[in-house]
Amino acid sequence: MAWIKIIAEDEADGLLAKIYRAAIARAGKVFNILKVQSNNPAALQSSLQLYLSVLHGESALSRVQREMLAVVVSKTNGCHY
């Protein structure tokens, strides 16, 4: 298994601290999927923008349909989150 150094919430500053605060406000915690990207806050911010656009932006699919697709893809990929 690969090991990636992460930056913990109490060690974050600048843009990363802002992203972490938003994650906590949105979900109550910072999920590991965000923490593994913590060494490059700009890339993490872009990744979050893509995620939020796909799940919350305009779409012919309903939010429920998009969430169902995300669950199916995660299950197919063996993801546990």
PyMOL Python script that loads the backbone (N, CA, C, O; Angstrom):
from pymol import cmd

cmd.read_pdbstr("""\
ATOM      1  N   MET A   1       0.841  -1.178   0.000  1.00  0.00           N
ATOM      2  CA  MET A   1       0.000   0.000   0.000  1.00  0.00           C
ATOM      3  C   MET A   1       0.884   1.238   0.000  1.00  0.00           C
ATOM      4  O   MET A   1       1.890   1.297   0.708  1.00  0.00           O
ATOM      5  N   ALA A   2       0.501   2.217  -0.795  1.00  0.00           N
ATOM      6  CA  ALA A   2       1.253   3.464  -0.876  1.00  0.00           C
ATOM      7  C   ALA A   2       1.042   4.297   0.383  1.00  0.00           C
ATOM      8  O   ALA A   2       0.012   4.184   1.047  1.00  0.00           O
ATOM      9  N   TRP A   3       2.011   5.119   0.699  1.00  0.00           N
ATOM     10  CA  TRP A   3       1.912   6.021   1.842  1.00  0.00           C
ATOM     11  C   TRP A   3       2.150   7.433   1.332  1.00  0.00           C
ATOM     12  O   TRP A   3       3.147   7.710   0.666  1.00  0.00           O
ATOM     13  N   ILE A   4       1.229   8.307   1.651  1.00  0.00           N
ATOM     14  CA  ILE A   4       1.327   9.698   1.231  1.00  0.00           C
ATOM     15  C   ILE A   4       1.318  10.571   2.475  1.00  0.00           C
ATOM     16  O   ILE A   4       0.411  10.471   3.301  1.00  0.00           O
ATOM     17  N   LYS A   5       2.327  11.431   2.611  1.00  0.00           N
ATOM     18  CA  LYS A   5       2.370  12.357   3.739  1.00  0.00           C
ATOM     19  C   LYS A   5       1.234  13.359   3.574  1.00  0.00           C
ATOM     20  O   LYS A   5       1.055  13.950   2.509  1.00  0.00           O
ATOM     21  N   ILE A   6       0.484  13.536   4.632  1.00  0.00           N
ATOM     22  CA  ILE A   6      -0.620  14.501   4.601  1.00  0.00           C
ATOM     23  C   ILE A   6      -0.334  15.645   5.565  1.00  0.00           C
ATOM     24  O   ILE A   6       0.486  15.528   6.476  1.00  0.00           O
ATOM     25  N   ILE A   7      -1.027  16.742   5.341  1.00  0.00           N
ATOM     26  CA  ILE A   7      -0.944  17.878   6.261  1.00  0.00           C
ATOM     27  C   ILE A   7      -2.225  17.857   7.084  1.00  0.00           C
ATOM     28  O   ILE A   7      -3.326  17.956   6.542  1.00  0.00           O
ATOM     29  N   ALA A   8      -2.070  17.729   8.387  1.00  0.00           N
ATOM     30  CA  ALA A   8      -3.207  17.656   9.306  1.00  0.00           C
ATOM     31  C   ALA A   8      -3.878  19.026   9.428  1.00  0.00           C
ATOM     32  O   ALA A   8      -3.289  20.058   9.107  1.00  0.00           O
ATOM     33  N   GLU A   9      -5.126  19.005   9.903  1.00  0.00           N
ATOM     34  CA  GLU A   9      -5.883  20.249  10.052  1.00  0.00           C
ATOM     35  C   GLU A   9      -5.151  21.278  10.906  1.00  0.00           C
ATOM     36  O   GLU A   9      -5.145  22.465  10.577  1.00  0.00           O
ATOM     37  N   ASP A  10      -4.537  20.838  11.991  1.00  0.00           N
ATOM     38  CA  ASP A  10      -3.867  21.782  12.895  1.00  0.00           C
ATOM     39  C   ASP A  10      -2.527  22.282  12.356  1.00  0.00           C
ATOM     40  O   ASP A  10      -1.925  23.181  12.944  1.00  0.00           O
ATOM     41  N   GLU A  11      -2.055  21.716  11.254  1.00  0.00           N
ATOM     42  CA  GLU A  11      -0.808  22.155  10.632  1.00  0.00           C
ATOM     43  C   GLU A  11      -1.040  22.980   9.368  1.00  0.00           C
ATOM     44  O   GLU A  11      -0.102  23.552   8.811  1.00  0.00           O
ATOM     45  N   ALA A  12      -2.283  23.038   8.923  1.00  0.00           N
ATOM     46  CA  ALA A  12      -2.599  23.723   7.663  1.00  0.00           C
ATOM     47  C   ALA A  12      -2.567  25.233   7.838  1.00  0.00           C
ATOM     48  O   ALA A  12      -2.928  25.763   8.889  1.00  0.00           O
ATOM     49  N   ASP A  13      -2.125  25.914   6.784  1.00  0.00           N
ATOM     50  CA  ASP A  13      -2.191  27.375   6.779  1.00  0.00           C
ATOM     51  C   ASP A  13      -2.561  27.838   5.376  1.00  0.00           C
ATOM     52  O   ASP A  13      -2.613  27.040   4.440  1.00  0.00           O
ATOM     53  N   GLY A  14      -2.813  29.119   5.242  1.00  0.00           N
ATOM     54  CA  GLY A  14      -3.122  29.704   3.945  1.00  0.00           C
ATOM     55  C   GLY A  14      -4.315  29.050   3.263  1.00  0.00           C
ATOM     56  O   GLY A  14      -5.346  28.795   3.884  1.00  0.00           O
ATOM     57  N   LEU A  15      -4.149  28.783   1.967  1.00  0.00           N
ATOM     58  CA  LEU A  15      -5.223  28.219   1.155  1.00  0.00           C
ATOM     59  C   LEU A  15      -5.684  26.872   1.706  1.00  0.00           C
ATOM     60  O   LEU A  15      -6.884  26.597   1.731  1.00  0.00           O
ATOM     61  N   LEU A  16      -4.758  26.038   2.144  1.00  0.00           N
ATOM     62  CA  LEU A  16      -5.134  24.725   2.665  1.00  0.00           C
ATOM     63  C   LEU A  16      -6.003  24.862   3.908  1.00  0.00           C
ATOM     64  O   LEU A  16      -6.982  24.129   4.051  1.00  0.00           O
ATOM     65  N   ALA A  17      -5.678  25.767   4.797  1.00  0.00           N
ATOM     66  CA  ALA A  17      -6.492  25.987   5.999  1.00  0.00           C
ATOM     67  C   ALA A  17      -7.902  26.434   5.606  1.00  0.00           C
ATOM     68  O   ALA A  17      -8.886  26.008   6.211  1.00  0.00           O
ATOM     69  N   LYS A  18      -7.990  27.284   4.600  1.00  0.00           N
ATOM     70  CA  LYS A  18      -9.293  27.749   4.111  1.00  0.00           C
ATOM     71  C   LYS A  18     -10.098  26.575   3.556  1.00  0.00           C
ATOM     72  O   LYS A  18     -11.288  26.450   3.842  1.00  0.00           O
ATOM     73  N   ILE A  19      -9.464  25.726   2.775  1.00  0.00           N
ATOM     74  CA  ILE A  19     -10.139  24.552   2.206  1.00  0.00           C
ATOM     75  C   ILE A  19     -10.596  23.620   3.314  1.00  0.00           C
ATOM     76  O   ILE A  19     -11.722  23.124   3.278  1.00  0.00           O
ATOM     77  N   TYR A  20      -9.748  23.378   4.286  1.00  0.00           N
ATOM     78  CA  TYR A  20     -10.107  22.506   5.407  1.00  0.00           C
ATOM     79  C   TYR A  20     -11.294  23.077   6.192  1.00  0.00           C
ATOM     80  O   TYR A  20     -12.205  22.335   6.560  1.00  0.00           O
ATOM     81  N   ARG A  21     -11.290  24.394   6.451  1.00  0.00           N
ATOM     82  CA  ARG A  21     -12.404  25.015   7.176  1.00  0.00           C
ATOM     83  C   ARG A  21     -13.718  24.837   6.401  1.00  0.00           C
ATOM     84  O   ARG A  21     -14.760  24.547   6.990  1.00  0.00           O
ATOM     85  N   ALA A  22     -13.655  25.010   5.100  1.00  0.00           N
ATOM     86  CA  ALA A  22     -14.852  24.829   4.266  1.00  0.00           C
ATOM     87  C   ALA A  22     -15.322  23.381   4.299  1.00  0.00           C
ATOM     88  O   ALA A  22     -16.524  23.121   4.332  1.00  0.00           O
ATOM     89  N   ALA A  23     -14.392  22.445   4.291  1.00  0.00           N
ATOM     90  CA  ALA A  23     -14.750  21.025   4.347  1.00  0.00           C
ATOM     91  C   ALA A  23     -15.446  20.702   5.664  1.00  0.00           C
ATOM     92  O   ALA A  23     -16.442  19.979   5.686  1.00  0.00           O
ATOM     93  N   ILE A  24     -14.929  21.232   6.738  1.00  0.00           N
ATOM     94  CA  ILE A  24     -15.536  20.998   8.059  1.00  0.00           C
ATOM     95  C   ILE A  24     -16.925  21.620   8.112  1.00  0.00           C
ATOM     96  O   ILE A  24     -17.852  21.023   8.658  1.00  0.00           O
ATOM     97  N   ALA A  25     -17.074  22.808   7.551  1.00  0.00           N
ATOM     98  CA  ALA A  25     -18.389  23.461   7.525  1.00  0.00           C
ATOM     99  C   ALA A  25     -19.378  22.651   6.694  1.00  0.00           C
ATOM    100  O   ALA A  25     -20.557  22.564   7.038  1.00  0.00           O
ATOM    101  N   ARG A  26     -18.901  22.059   5.603  1.00  0.00           N
ATOM    102  CA  ARG A  26     -19.755  21.322   4.683  1.00  0.00           C
ATOM    103  C   ARG A  26     -20.077  19.918   5.191  1.00  0.00           C
ATOM    104  O   ARG A  26     -21.215  19.462   5.073  1.00  0.00           O
ATOM    105  N   ALA A  27     -19.075  19.225   5.759  1.00  0.00           N
ATOM    106  CA  ALA A  27     -19.244  17.805   6.072  1.00  0.00           C
ATOM    107  C   ALA A  27     -18.979  17.444   7.532  1.00  0.00           C
ATOM    108  O   ALA A  27     -19.163  16.295   7.933  1.00  0.00           O
ATOM    109  N   GLY A  28     -18.545  18.430   8.328  1.00  0.00           N
ATOM    110  CA  GLY A  28     -18.277  18.148   9.736  1.00  0.00           C
ATOM    111  C   GLY A  28     -16.886  17.604  10.001  1.00  0.00           C
ATOM    112  O   GLY A  28     -16.508  17.415  11.157  1.00  0.00           O
ATOM    113  N   LYS A  29     -16.113  17.346   8.940  1.00  0.00           N
ATOM    114  CA  LYS A  29     -14.752  16.831   9.073  1.00  0.00           C
ATOM    115  C   LYS A  29     -14.022  16.991   7.759  1.00  0.00           C
ATOM    116  O   LYS A  29     -14.623  17.353   6.747  1.00  0.00           O
ATOM    117  N   VAL A  30     -12.734  16.725   7.770  1.00  0.00           N
ATOM    118  CA  VAL A  30     -11.937  16.713   6.540  1.00  0.00           C
ATOM    119  C   VAL A  30     -11.694  15.248   6.191  1.00  0.00           C
ATOM    120  O   VAL A  30     -10.984  14.535   6.901  1.00  0.00           O
ATOM    121  N   PHE A  31     -12.292  14.817   5.097  1.00  0.00           N
ATOM    122  CA  PHE A  31     -12.138  13.420   4.688  1.00  0.00           C
ATOM    123  C   PHE A  31     -10.742  13.174   4.125  1.00  0.00           C
ATOM    124  O   PHE A  31     -10.097  14.087   3.609  1.00  0.00           O
ATOM    125  N   ASN A  32     -10.287  11.929   4.232  1.00  0.00           N
ATOM    126  CA  ASN A  32      -8.947  11.563   3.775  1.00  0.00           C
ATOM    127  C   ASN A  32      -8.736  11.827   2.286  1.00  0.00           C
ATOM    128  O   ASN A  32      -7.615  12.104   1.862  1.00  0.00           O
ATOM    129  N   ILE A  33      -9.803  11.744   1.489  1.00  0.00           N
ATOM    130  CA  ILE A  33      -9.675  12.011   0.055  1.00  0.00           C
ATOM    131  C   ILE A  33      -9.166  13.436  -0.187  1.00  0.00           C
ATOM    132  O   ILE A  33      -8.509  13.700  -1.194  1.00  0.00           O
ATOM    133  N   LEU A  34      -9.468  14.342   0.730  1.00  0.00           N
ATOM    134  CA  LEU A  34      -8.928  15.707   0.639  1.00  0.00           C
ATOM    135  C   LEU A  34      -7.513  15.761   1.210  1.00  0.00           C
ATOM    136  O   LEU A  34      -6.634  16.410   0.644  1.00  0.00           O
ATOM    137  N   LYS A  35      -7.301  15.086   2.315  1.00  0.00           N
ATOM    138  CA  LYS A  35      -5.995  15.142   2.976  1.00  0.00           C
ATOM    139  C   LYS A  35      -4.865  14.607   2.101  1.00  0.00           C
ATOM    140  O   LYS A  35      -3.741  15.104   2.179  1.00  0.00           O
ATOM    141  N   VAL A  36      -5.147  13.595   1.264  1.00  0.00           N
ATOM    142  CA  VAL A  36      -4.078  13.050   0.427  1.00  0.00           C
ATOM    143  C   VAL A  36      -3.653  14.030  -0.656  1.00  0.00           C
ATOM    144  O   VAL A  36      -2.619  13.837  -1.296  1.00  0.00           O
ATOM    145  N   GLN A  37      -4.434  15.073  -0.866  1.00  0.00           N
ATOM    146  CA  GLN A  37      -4.087  16.105  -1.837  1.00  0.00           C
ATOM    147  C   GLN A  37      -3.538  17.360  -1.154  1.00  0.00           C
ATOM    148  O   GLN A  37      -3.318  18.378  -1.811  1.00  0.00           O
ATOM    149  N   SER A  38      -3.319  17.290   0.149  1.00  0.00           N
ATOM    150  CA  SER A  38      -2.981  18.480   0.934  1.00  0.00           C
ATOM    151  C   SER A  38      -1.624  19.087   0.604  1.00  0.00           C
ATOM    152  O   SER A  38      -1.388  20.255   0.914  1.00  0.00           O
ATOM    153  N   ASN A  39      -0.739  18.337  -0.009  1.00  0.00           N
ATOM    154  CA  ASN A  39       0.581  18.879  -0.338  1.00  0.00           C
ATOM    155  C   ASN A  39       0.551  19.829  -1.523  1.00  0.00           C
ATOM    156  O   ASN A  39       1.535  20.512  -1.803  1.00  0.00           O
ATOM    157  N   ASN A  40      -0.588  19.872  -2.223  1.00  0.00           N
ATOM    158  CA  ASN A  40      -0.739  20.795  -3.354  1.00  0.00           C
ATOM    159  C   ASN A  40      -2.115  21.451  -3.255  1.00  0.00           C
ATOM    160  O   ASN A  40      -3.043  21.053  -3.959  1.00  0.00           O
ATOM    161  N   PRO A  41      -2.251  22.458  -2.384  1.00  0.00           N
ATOM    162  CA  PRO A  41      -3.555  23.089  -2.164  1.00  0.00           C
ATOM    163  C   PRO A  41      -4.218  23.618  -3.434  1.00  0.00           C
ATOM    164  O   PRO A  41      -5.443  23.559  -3.548  1.00  0.00           O
ATOM    165  N   ALA A  42      -3.446  24.132  -4.389  1.00  0.00           N
ATOM    166  CA  ALA A  42      -4.042  24.650  -5.630  1.00  0.00           C
ATOM    167  C   ALA A  42      -4.696  23.514  -6.411  1.00  0.00           C
ATOM    168  O   ALA A  42      -5.798  23.684  -6.932  1.00  0.00           O
ATOM    169  N   ALA A  43      -4.040  22.366  -6.502  1.00  0.00           N
ATOM    170  CA  ALA A  43      -4.619  21.212  -7.195  1.00  0.00           C
ATOM    171  C   ALA A  43      -5.831  20.697  -6.426  1.00  0.00           C
ATOM    172  O   ALA A  43      -6.834  20.314  -7.028  1.00  0.00           O
ATOM    173  N   LEU A  44      -5.743  20.688  -5.109  1.00  0.00           N
ATOM    174  CA  LEU A  44      -6.875  20.277  -4.278  1.00  0.00           C
ATOM    175  C   LEU A  44      -8.066  21.187  -4.525  1.00  0.00           C
ATOM    176  O   LEU A  44      -9.193  20.710  -4.659  1.00  0.00           O
ATOM    177  N   GLN A  45      -7.831  22.481  -4.585  1.00  0.00           N
ATOM    178  CA  GLN A  45      -8.914  23.434  -4.835  1.00  0.00           C
ATOM    179  C   GLN A  45      -9.563  23.160  -6.200  1.00  0.00           C
ATOM    180  O   GLN A  45     -10.788  23.193  -6.317  1.00  0.00           O
ATOM    181  N   SER A  46      -8.766  22.893  -7.213  1.00  0.00           N
ATOM    182  CA  SER A  46      -9.303  22.578  -8.544  1.00  0.00           C
ATOM    183  C   SER A  46     -10.099  21.284  -8.520  1.00  0.00           C
ATOM    184  O   SER A  46     -11.149  21.186  -9.156  1.00  0.00           O
ATOM    185  N   SER A  47      -9.608  20.301  -7.797  1.00  0.00           N
ATOM    186  CA  SER A  47     -10.310  19.025  -7.670  1.00  0.00           C
ATOM    187  C   SER A  47     -11.671  19.218  -7.003  1.00  0.00           C
ATOM    188  O   SER A  47     -12.670  18.637  -7.427  1.00  0.00           O
ATOM    189  N   LEU A  48     -11.697  20.033  -5.966  1.00  0.00           N
ATOM    190  CA  LEU A  48     -12.959  20.315  -5.274  1.00  0.00           C
ATOM    191  C   LEU A  48     -13.930  21.068  -6.170  1.00  0.00           C
ATOM    192  O   LEU A  48     -15.132  20.800  -6.151  1.00  0.00           O
ATOM    193  N   GLN A  49     -13.419  22.004  -6.950  1.00  0.00           N
ATOM    194  CA  GLN A  49     -14.287  22.742  -7.870  1.00  0.00           C
ATOM    195  C   GLN A  49     -14.916  21.805  -8.891  1.00  0.00           C
ATOM    196  O   GLN A  49     -16.095  21.946  -9.215  1.00  0.00           O
ATOM    197  N   LEU A  50     -14.146  20.851  -9.401  1.00  0.00           N
ATOM    198  CA  LEU A  50     -14.686  19.871 -10.342  1.00  0.00           C
ATOM    199  C   LEU A  50     -15.757  19.026  -9.663  1.00  0.00           C
ATOM    200  O   LEU A  50     -16.847  18.844 -10.206  1.00  0.00           O
ATOM    201  N   TYR A  51     -15.451  18.513  -8.482  1.00  0.00           N
ATOM    202  CA  TYR A  51     -16.410  17.694  -7.735  1.00  0.00           C
ATOM    203  C   TYR A  51     -17.713  18.458  -7.483  1.00  0.00           C
ATOM    204  O   TYR A  51     -18.799  17.933  -7.729  1.00  0.00           O
ATOM    205  N   LEU A  52     -17.605  19.686  -6.996  1.00  0.00           N
ATOM    206  CA  LEU A  52     -18.804  20.472  -6.690  1.00  0.00           C
ATOM    207  C   LEU A  52     -19.588  20.808  -7.948  1.00  0.00           C
ATOM    208  O   LEU A  52     -20.818  20.848  -7.923  1.00  0.00           O
ATOM    209  N   SER A  53     -18.888  21.046  -9.038  1.00  0.00           N
ATOM    210  CA  SER A  53     -19.571  21.325 -10.301  1.00  0.00           C
ATOM    211  C   SER A  53     -20.321  20.097 -10.803  1.00  0.00           C
ATOM    212  O   SER A  53     -21.460  20.206 -11.256  1.00  0.00           O
ATOM    213  N   VAL A  54     -19.695  18.950 -10.725  1.00  0.00           N
ATOM    214  CA  VAL A  54     -20.327  17.713 -11.200  1.00  0.00           C
ATOM    215  C   VAL A  54     -21.546  17.362 -10.352  1.00  0.00           C
ATOM    216  O   VAL A  54     -22.592  17.000 -10.890  1.00  0.00           O
ATOM    217  N   LEU A  55     -21.418  17.464  -9.036  1.00  0.00           N
ATOM    218  CA  LEU A  55     -22.526  17.043  -8.173  1.00  0.00           C
ATOM    219  C   LEU A  55     -23.563  18.131  -7.922  1.00  0.00           C
ATOM    220  O   LEU A  55     -24.727  17.819  -7.671  1.00  0.00           O
ATOM    221  N   HIS A  56     -23.174  19.385  -7.984  1.00  0.00           N
ATOM    222  CA  HIS A  56     -24.099  20.461  -7.627  1.00  0.00           C
ATOM    223  C   HIS A  56     -24.423  21.424  -8.767  1.00  0.00           C
ATOM    224  O   HIS A  56     -25.345  22.231  -8.648  1.00  0.00           O
ATOM    225  N   GLY A  57     -23.676  21.350  -9.871  1.00  0.00           N
ATOM    226  CA  GLY A  57     -23.896  22.264 -10.985  1.00  0.00           C
ATOM    227  C   GLY A  57     -25.094  21.861 -11.832  1.00  0.00           C
ATOM    228  O   GLY A  57     -25.770  20.870 -11.556  1.00  0.00           O
ATOM    229  N   GLU A  58     -25.339  22.647 -12.863  1.00  0.00           N
ATOM    230  CA  GLU A  58     -26.446  22.353 -13.769  1.00  0.00           C
ATOM    231  C   GLU A  58     -26.206  21.015 -14.454  1.00  0.00           C
ATOM    232  O   GLU A  58     -25.085  20.688 -14.844  1.00  0.00           O
ATOM    233  N   SER A  59     -27.285  20.248 -14.591  1.00  0.00           N
ATOM    234  CA  SER A  59     -27.175  18.937 -15.212  1.00  0.00           C
ATOM    235  C   SER A  59     -28.558  18.442 -15.604  1.00  0.00           C
ATOM    236  O   SER A  59     -29.561  18.822 -15.001  1.00  0.00           O
ATOM    237  N   ALA A  60     -28.599  17.596 -16.615  1.00  0.00           N
ATOM    238  CA  ALA A  60     -29.853  16.941 -16.979  1.00  0.00           C
ATOM    239  C   ALA A  60     -30.226  15.880 -15.945  1.00  0.00           C
ATOM    240  O   ALA A  60     -31.380  15.458 -15.872  1.00  0.00           O
ATOM    241  N   LEU A  61     -29.257  15.453 -15.155  1.00  0.00           N
ATOM    242  CA  LEU A  61     -29.498  14.469 -14.098  1.00  0.00           C
ATOM    243  C   LEU A  61     -29.860  15.174 -12.797  1.00  0.00           C
ATOM    244  O   LEU A  61     -29.354  16.258 -12.506  1.00  0.00           O
ATOM    245  N   SER A  62     -30.725  14.560 -12.029  1.00  0.00           N
ATOM    246  CA  SER A  62     -31.060  15.109 -10.713  1.00  0.00           C
ATOM    247  C   SER A  62     -29.887  14.886  -9.760  1.00  0.00           C
ATOM    248  O   SER A  62     -28.988  14.091 -10.035  1.00  0.00           O
ATOM    249  N   ARG A  63     -29.911  15.590  -8.658  1.00  0.00           N
ATOM    250  CA  ARG A  63     -28.863  15.408  -7.648  1.00  0.00           C
ATOM    251  C   ARG A  63     -28.861  13.967  -7.149  1.00  0.00           C
ATOM    252  O   ARG A  63     -27.797  13.384  -6.941  1.00  0.00           O
ATOM    253  N   VAL A  64     -30.043  13.391  -6.958  1.00  0.00           N
ATOM    254  CA  VAL A  64     -30.145  12.002  -6.492  1.00  0.00           C
ATOM    255  C   VAL A  64     -29.508  11.052  -7.506  1.00  0.00           C
ATOM    256  O   VAL A  64     -28.774  10.139  -7.129  1.00  0.00           O
ATOM    257  N   GLN A  65     -29.789  11.269  -8.790  1.00  0.00           N
ATOM    258  CA  GLN A  65     -29.207  10.408  -9.822  1.00  0.00           C
ATOM    259  C   GLN A  65     -27.679  10.513  -9.838  1.00  0.00           C
ATOM    260  O   GLN A  65     -26.985   9.509 -10.001  1.00  0.00           O
ATOM    261  N   ARG A  66     -27.168  11.722  -9.668  1.00  0.00           N
ATOM    262  CA  ARG A  66     -25.709  11.908  -9.653  1.00  0.00           C
ATOM    263  C   ARG A  66     -25.086  11.229  -8.441  1.00  0.00           C
ATOM    264  O   ARG A  66     -24.022  10.618  -8.547  1.00  0.00           O
ATOM    265  N   GLU A  67     -25.746  11.336  -7.290  1.00  0.00           N
ATOM    266  CA  GLU A  67     -25.241  10.663  -6.087  1.00  0.00           C
ATOM    267  C   GLU A  67     -25.274   9.146  -6.258  1.00  0.00           C
ATOM    268  O   GLU A  67     -24.351   8.450  -5.836  1.00  0.00           O
ATOM    269  N   MET A  68     -26.343   8.633  -6.880  1.00  0.00           N
ATOM    270  CA  MET A  68     -26.429   7.187  -7.119  1.00  0.00           C
ATOM    271  C   MET A  68     -25.299   6.725  -8.037  1.00  0.00           C
ATOM    272  O   MET A  68     -24.686   5.687  -7.789  1.00  0.00           O
ATOM    273  N   LEU A  69     -25.024   7.478  -9.079  1.00  0.00           N
ATOM    274  CA  LEU A  69     -23.915   7.135  -9.965  1.00  0.00           C
ATOM    275  C   LEU A  69     -22.579   7.141  -9.218  1.00  0.00           C
ATOM    276  O   LEU A  69     -21.740   6.265  -9.428  1.00  0.00           O
ATOM    277  N   ALA A  70     -22.393   8.118  -8.359  1.00  0.00           N
ATOM    278  CA  ALA A  70     -21.158   8.192  -7.579  1.00  0.00           C
ATOM    279  C   ALA A  70     -21.009   6.969  -6.675  1.00  0.00           C
ATOM    280  O   ALA A  70     -19.910   6.434  -6.528  1.00  0.00           O
ATOM    281  N   VAL A  71     -22.102   6.531  -6.075  1.00  0.00           N
ATOM    282  CA  VAL A  71     -22.058   5.351  -5.208  1.00  0.00           C
ATOM    283  C   VAL A  71     -21.718   4.103  -6.022  1.00  0.00           C
ATOM    284  O   VAL A  71     -20.890   3.296  -5.598  1.00  0.00           O
ATOM    285  N   VAL A  72     -22.342   3.938  -7.176  1.00  0.00           N
ATOM    286  CA  VAL A  72     -22.087   2.775  -8.024  1.00  0.00           C
ATOM    287  C   VAL A  72     -20.624   2.751  -8.478  1.00  0.00           C
ATOM    288  O   VAL A  72     -19.974   1.706  -8.436  1.00  0.00           O
ATOM    289  N   VAL A  73     -20.117   3.892  -8.907  1.00  0.00           N
ATOM    290  CA  VAL A  73     -18.715   3.954  -9.346  1.00  0.00           C
ATOM    291  C   VAL A  73     -17.772   3.655  -8.186  1.00  0.00           C
ATOM    292  O   VAL A  73     -16.808   2.906  -8.350  1.00  0.00           O
ATOM    293  N   SER A  74     -18.037   4.228  -7.020  1.00  0.00           N
ATOM    294  CA  SER A  74     -17.199   3.974  -5.848  1.00  0.00           C
ATOM    295  C   SER A  74     -17.209   2.497  -5.473  1.00  0.00           C
ATOM    296  O   SER A  74     -16.161   1.919  -5.188  1.00  0.00           O
ATOM    297  N   LYS A  75     -18.379   1.894  -5.474  1.00  0.00           N
ATOM    298  CA  LYS A  75     -18.503   0.465  -5.158  1.00  0.00           C
ATOM    299  C   LYS A  75     -17.751  -0.380  -6.183  1.00  0.00           C
ATOM    300  O   LYS A  75     -17.030  -1.310  -5.821  1.00  0.00           O
ATOM    301  N   THR A  76     -17.921  -0.056  -7.451  1.00  0.00           N
ATOM    302  CA  THR A  76     -17.240  -0.787  -8.520  1.00  0.00           C
ATOM    303  C   THR A  76     -15.728  -0.675  -8.371  1.00  0.00           C
ATOM    304  O   THR A  76     -15.005  -1.633  -8.645  1.00  0.00           O
ATOM    305  N   ASN A  77     -15.247   0.482  -7.942  1.00  0.00           N
ATOM    306  CA  ASN A  77     -13.822   0.702  -7.755  1.00  0.00           C
ATOM    307  C   ASN A  77     -13.299   0.205  -6.410  1.00  0.00           C
ATOM    308  O   ASN A  77     -12.106   0.323  -6.132  1.00  0.00           O
ATOM    309  N   GLY A  78     -14.169  -0.344  -5.581  1.00  0.00           N
ATOM    310  CA  GLY A  78     -13.741  -0.864  -4.280  1.00  0.00           C
ATOM    311  C   GLY A  78     -13.478   0.202  -3.250  1.00  0.00           C
ATOM    312  O   GLY A  78     -12.777  -0.051  -2.270  1.00  0.00           O
ATOM    313  N   CYS A  79     -14.026   1.403  -3.445  1.00  0.00           N
ATOM    314  CA  CYS A  79     -13.852   2.496  -2.477  1.00  0.00           C
ATOM    315  C   CYS A  79     -14.790   2.281  -1.288  1.00  0.00           C
ATOM    316  O   CYS A  79     -15.917   1.813  -1.454  1.00  0.00           O
ATOM    317  N   HIS A  80     -14.323   2.622  -0.108  1.00  0.00           N
ATOM    318  CA  HIS A  80     -15.120   2.410   1.102  1.00  0.00           C
ATOM    319  C   HIS A  80     -15.666   3.700   1.679  1.00  0.00           C
ATOM    320  O   HIS A  80     -16.205   3.689   2.786  1.00  0.00           O
ATOM    321  N   TYR A  81     -15.548   4.803   0.973  1.00  0.00           N
ATOM    322  CA  TYR A  81     -16.051   6.081   1.483  1.00  0.00           C
ATOM    323  C   TYR A  81     -17.301   6.493   0.769  1.00  0.00           C
ATOM    324  O   TYR A  81     -17.864   7.545   1.068  1.00  0.00           O
TER     325      TYR A  81
END
""", "prot")
cmd.dss("prot")
cmd.show_as("cartoon", "prot")
cmd.util.cbc("prot")
cmd.orient("prot")
